[in-house]
Amino acid sequence: MSKKVNWVIWLVLVILWNYGFPQATPLQDVTVAVFLSILFIIIQLLQSRYLKKSSPRSKFVKK
């Protein structure tokens, strides 16, 4: 679920960039899209590390 939300946020930011800066060159468009992609990959890594550290063990989980 988190991956879908992150993807939608990324897509909205790319669309806002394209409409907010219509005079941007194609190279600038690609650069911003790649930068946002890398940023969201880092966010996903941080989210997964945080979830691994904060997930409490349940008494229903097999040991």
C-alpha positions as CSV (number, residue, x, y, z in Angstrom):
1,M,0.0,0.0,0.0
2,S,2.8,2.4,0.9
3,K,4.5,1.8,-2.5
4,K,1.3,2.8,-4.3
5,V,0.9,6.0,-2.2
6,N,4.5,6.9,-2.8
7,W,4.1,6.3,-6.5
8,V,1.0,8.5,-6.7
9,I,2.8,11.3,-4.8
10,W,5.8,11.0,-7.1
11,L,3.4,11.2,-10.1
12,V,1.6,14.3,-8.8
13,L,4.9,16.0,-8.2
14,V,6.1,15.3,-11.7
15,I,2.8,16.6,-13.1
16,L,3.1,19.7,-11.0
17,W,6.6,20.3,-12.2
18,N,5.6,19.9,-15.8
19,Y,2.6,22.3,-15.5
20,G,4.5,24.7,-13.1
21,F,7.5,25.0,-15.3
22,P,6.3,24.7,-18.9
23,Q,9.3,26.4,-20.3
24,A,11.6,23.7,-18.8
25,T,13.7,21.8,-21.4
26,P,13.3,18.0,-21.8
27,L,16.6,17.5,-20.0
28,Q,15.3,19.4,-17.0
29,D,12.1,17.4,-17.0
30,V,14.1,14.1,-17.0
31,T,16.5,15.4,-14.4
32,V,13.7,16.3,-12.0
33,A,11.9,13.0,-12.6
34,V,15.1,11.1,-11.9
35,F,15.8,13.2,-8.8
36,L,12.3,12.6,-7.5
37,S,12.6,8.9,-8.2
38,I,15.9,8.6,-6.2
39,L,14.3,10.7,-3.4
40,F,11.4,8.3,-3.2
41,I,13.6,5.2,-3.3
42,I,15.5,6.7,-0.3
43,I,12.2,7.4,1.5
44,Q,11.1,3.8,0.9
45,L,14.4,2.5,2.3
46,L,14.0,4.6,5.4
47,Q,10.4,3.5,5.8
48,S,11.3,-0.1,5.6
49,R,14.1,0.3,8.1
50,Y,11.8,2.2,10.5
51,L,9.1,-0.5,10.2
52,K,11.6,-3.3,10.9
53,K,12.9,-1.5,14.0
54,S,9.4,-0.6,15.4
55,S,7.5,-3.7,14.7
56,P,6.7,-5.3,18.0
57,R,6.7,-9.1,18.3
58,S,3.2,-10.5,18.6
59,K,2.5,-13.5,20.8
60,F,0.8,-15.0,17.8
61,V,3.9,-15.1,15.7
62,K,5.7,-18.4,15.5
63,K,9.2,-18.3,17.1
